Amino acid sequence: MSVPVEYRRRGLAVWMDSISDRMITSGRLGGWIAAGSVYGVTSNPTIFGLAVQKNEGDYSAGIARRAAAGADAFTIYDELTRNDIARGADLFAAQHAANPEDGWISLEVLPSLALHTEETVAEATRLSKLLGRPNVFIKVPATPEGIPAIRRLIGNGLSVNVTLMFNRAHYRNVAHAYLGGLADLAANGGDLSKVFSVASFFVSRVDTLADKLLDEKIAKADRAGKATLEAMKGKAALANAKIVYQDYLSIFGGAEFGALRAKGARVQRPLWASTGTKNPAYSDLLYVENLIGPDTVNTMPEKTLEALLDHGTCPGDTVLDGVDEARTLLDDLRSHGLDVEALGEKLQADGVVAFSKSYDDLLATIETRRRAEASTEKVRL
């Protein structure tokens, strides 16, 4: 039995955090699905931007065809991304039909809408209708403006992947928005069993920032202080995620969700995102093997998936291990001036900016190619 299949039996679904035309047309994604190695896919503007800029597939031809038809840069972007998502969703269709918790693919609303509630609701609704597939999540960021949008969308019966969560406050706000949306849907006579959601909680980026700040403190500390601070490195992210999973157990094991479950509601699964190891000193499966548990998802880069298939193990429900130690570590970090809750706010704000820049860069790339095609067409004429 492969490790991803074993994980799935324990309640964790392995997803990929990338998609491209080449991944689809080469049969790579279909092969992983058939082998039970992958049970879903997430995407974001950075992922699409890299795929288009590297021309991982037929993007140049797709841009040229649409440019020749008079499409502007946004229309080209919109059609290219929806085309990849639609084809990916179709590859997952059989897996999704066998188990509706599996076979999902996600498309994110425009990053420029992250701070705008009404526009987010409208764009998410538009994308969902255009794609018209039962196994597509619309991704919405957990910004203060995104939270009411999430409740509205869930209340309207859409399935949502909530993204850009980095601390407990983000997670709790998202979970309660989901419960509120389900309650709204129930009040309007909707079918709760048809609504699915995952809460994408970012992991490794917490260590990247915390380790950087720890290194700054280590440089100024005495010998004893250096040892204490050094021992905390590479641990904040897992501790943060494990405490959030405890919040999940509390919220979805409570009376409020119990009443909704009786009406057919499903839990909103925690999804561990940003699980590729960025520090080469750490295990390449650090953020995978230590976050195994029921009702979870782990979306990972292709390199991390390959590592999992090559030498991954399944040591048990590790997300439940060391919870007391995780609380102590977070307290110790706070006592040394590193409040993970505050770091999470910075990381979310930085994430919104980074995704917006990726989108702007992608549109600029498409515009350059669109103009080149238009010039070529004039020459032909």
N, C-alpha and C positions, 0 to 999 in steps of 0.2 A: 504494500500500500504506500502511495506517495505521501510525503509530508503534508501537502495542501489538502489531500483527501482526508488524512487523519485529523487535521485541524478542523475541517468542515464537520466531521463527526462529533467533534467536541464543541461545536457551535461558533467557530471562527471561520469567516469566509475570506479567502485570499483574493484581492482585487489588484489590477494593474493601475498605475497612476499616469498612464500615457496612452495616446491613440494617434495613429497616423494612417494615411492612405496606404503606405507601403506595408504597415503591420497587417492591414486587412487583406490587400491583394496578394501578398506573399503567402498567405495561409498561416502565418505565425500565430495570430490571435485565435483562429479557428482550431489550430492544433492544441493550444493550451486549454481551450474550452473542452475539446473532445477528451483530453487526458485527465480532466478534473483538476488542472493546475490553477485555473483562474475562474472566478465566479462573478466577476464584474469589472467595470472600468470607470475611472474618474478622469476628468479633463479640466483644464483651465486655460486662460489666455496665454500663459507662458508656454504650456505644452504645445498648443496649436502654433504659436509663433515660431518655436524652434523647428517644428515639423515643416512648416511652410518655408522658412528661411533656408533650411537645409534641403528643401525639395524632396522630402522623404515620400516619394510616390509621384502622382500625376498632377501636382499642384500647379506647376508652370502652365501645363496645357489647360487646366481648368480656369486659371486666371485669364489666359489668352482668349479662350472661348467666350467668357463672360464679358471681358473688356471689348471684344469685337461686337458684342451685342449691345454695348452702350452702358453696361453696369458700372456704378461707382464703386469705390473701395469698400464701403461698408456692405453694400449688397453682395459683393464678391466674398468678403469675409463671412457674412451670414450664411450664404449658400454653401460655401466650402465646409464650414464647421458642421452645419446641419446634415450635410451629405455624409460626412464621416460618422457622426453620431447615429444616423438612421441605419447605415450599413452595419455598424457595430451592434446596434440593438437587434437587428435581424439575425446576426450570427448567434446571439445569446437567446433567441426566441425559444428554442426547444428546452434549454436549461431552465428558463424562466417558467415555461409551461409545466415542467416537472415539479418545480418548487418555486413559488412566487417570491420567496425571499432572495432567490438567486437570479443571476442573469441581468443585472442592472448596469446601465451606462448613464453618465451624468454630463450635462451641458450647463455651463455657468452663464448667468445673466451678465450683461456688459459691466465691466469694472467701474465705469463712469457712473453707474447707478447705485453704487454701494451706500451712498449717503442720501438716497432719495426713495422714500417708501412707496409712493403711488406709482412712480415710474418702474420700480422693481416689480410690483404686482402686475402691471400691464405687460412688461417684457416677458416675465415668467409665463404668464398666461398665453401670450403670443407664441412663444417657443414650444410650449406643450401642445398647443393645438396644431401647429404646423408639422411637428414630428409625428403626432398621432399614434404613438406606440405605448403599450402598457408598461414597458420596462425601461422608461426614461425618467431619470431624476432631473429636476431643474435645480441647479445649485444657486443658493442665495447666501451671501455673507452674513455672519452674526454680528453686524454692526448695530449700534443703537437704532438706526433707521431700518435695518433689516429685520429686527425682531418683530415689529408689528406686521411687516410684510409676510413673514413666515406664518404667523397666526392666520392672516387673511387667506393665504394660499392653501394651507391645510384645511381651513374652514370651507374653502371652495372645492375641496376634494382632490387637490393636486398632490402628487408625491414629490417631496423636497429633500435634497441633500443640503444640509446647512454646513457652511464652510467657515474657515478662518476663526476657529476657536482655540484659545491658548491658555485660559485659566478657568477656575471653578465658576466665577461669576458668569463668564460667557456660557459655559455649559448649562448652568441652572436656568439662565434666562431663556436659552433655546428649548430646554426640556419643558419648561412651563408654557412657552409659546405653542409648542406642539400639543400639549394637553388642552390649552385654551382653544386652539383650532379644532381639535377633535370634539370638544364640547359644543362649539358653534355648529359644526357639521351635524352632530347628533340632534341639536335643537331644530335644525332645518330639515330633518328627516333623511339625512344622507347616510350612505353605507360606509361605516367606519372600517370595515374589513378590506376595502379597496384602497385605503390610504397607507402608503409606506413612507418611511423616513429614516435617514441616518444622520448622525451628528458628527461631523468631521472635526476631530480634535487633533491639532498639530503637535507633534512630539519632538523630533530632533532639533527643531529650531530653538526650543527652550534651552537645550544644552549648549547650543552654539553661542547664544547670548550669555547665559549664566557662566559658562566656562571663560568667556572673554572677560567678564567682570571679575571673576575669581582670580584670573591671571593678573589683573591689574592690582588686586589686593595682595596677592602673593608677593608681587615685586616689592611691596612696601612693608611686608610683615617681618617679624623676627623669626628665628628658626622654628620655635614651637608653633607660632602662628601659621607659618608656611605649611607645616605638616597637616595642621587641622584643615586649612583651606584646600590643600591639594587633595585630601581625602574626600572632599565633597564634589570634585569634578566628575562629570559624566553621570551624575545621579539625579539631577533635578528633574529632567524630562520624564523619566520613568516614575518617579515619586508623584509628580504632578498628575500623570495619566492614571495611576493606580487609585489616587484619592478621588479623581473624577469618576472612576468606575464605581467606587463606593457610593457616590452621589447618585449614579444611575440606579444602583440596586435599591437605594432608599426611595427615590422618586417613583420608580416603576414598580416597586413593591408596596406602595402606599395605597391608601383608600381612594384617593382621587383617580388614579389610573385604574384601580380595581373596578370602579363603577363603569369606566369607559371600556375596559376589557370585556366586561359582561355584555357590552353592546357590539362586540366584534373588533375592538381596537387592537392594534399591534404595537409592540414596544418600538421605540425609536432607538435603533441600535447605535452604540458608540462606534465610530469609525476612526481608527488610528491612521492619521495622515502624516506626511513628512517622516517616513520611517526608514528612509535610506540613511545609512551611517555616514556622516560628513567628516568625522575625525578618524583618520586611519589607525589611530592608536586603540580604537574601540572595536569590538566584534562587529563584523559586517551584518550580523543578525541581532544586534543588541535590542533594537526596537521592534523586533518580531517575536523572538522566542520568549521575551519577558512580559508579553502582553496578550497571552493566550487566555481566552475565557468565553463563556457562553454569551450568545447574542452580540458578538462583536464582528468587526470587519477590519482588515489591515490592507490598505492600498499602498503598493510599493513600486519603486522603479524597476525597470527590467533587470538591471544589474542585481538588485536585491532578490528578485524572484529567482534568478539563475543561481544565486548563492543558496537560497532555500532548497531548491531542487537538488543542488549538488551535495550539500552537507548539513542541511537543516535537521533539527530534532524537534520532538514534541514532548517536553518534560512535564506537561500537565497544565492545569489552570493557573498559570504563573501570574496572571493579573491579580490574583487573590493572595499572592505571597508577599510577605514583608510590608503589610499595610501600616502596622504600628511604626516600623522603621521609616517608612515614607513620611508619615506625619512628623516624626522627630526631625528628619532631615530638612523638611520645609521650614520647621520652626528654627532650626539651627541656621539655615541660610538667611532667614529673616533677621535673626539676631546679629548677623554679620552685615546687614544692610542690603541683602538681596531678597526682596519680596517678590515671589514668583507671580503673585497676582498683578503687581505693578509691571513686571516684565511682560506679562501677557497683554496688557493694554498697549504697550509699545509695539509688540510684535504684530498685533492686529492692525494697528495704524500703518506700520511699515508694510504689511502684507497688502493692504488696499492700494498703497502707493506703487508697490512693485508690480501688482497685476495690472494697474492702470498704465504703467509705463510699458509693460509687455504688449498690451493691447495697442497702445499708440505706435510702438515700434512695428508691430505687425501690420497695422493699417498703412504705415509709411512704406513698408516693403511692398505691399500689394499695390499701392498707388504708383510707386516707381515702375513696377512691372506693367501696370495697366497703361501708363503713359507711353512706355516703350512699345507696347503692342499697338496702341493707337497710332504712334508715329510710323511704325512698320506698315500698318494698314494703309495709311495715306500714301506711302511710297508705292505700295502695290497698285493703288488706284491711279 
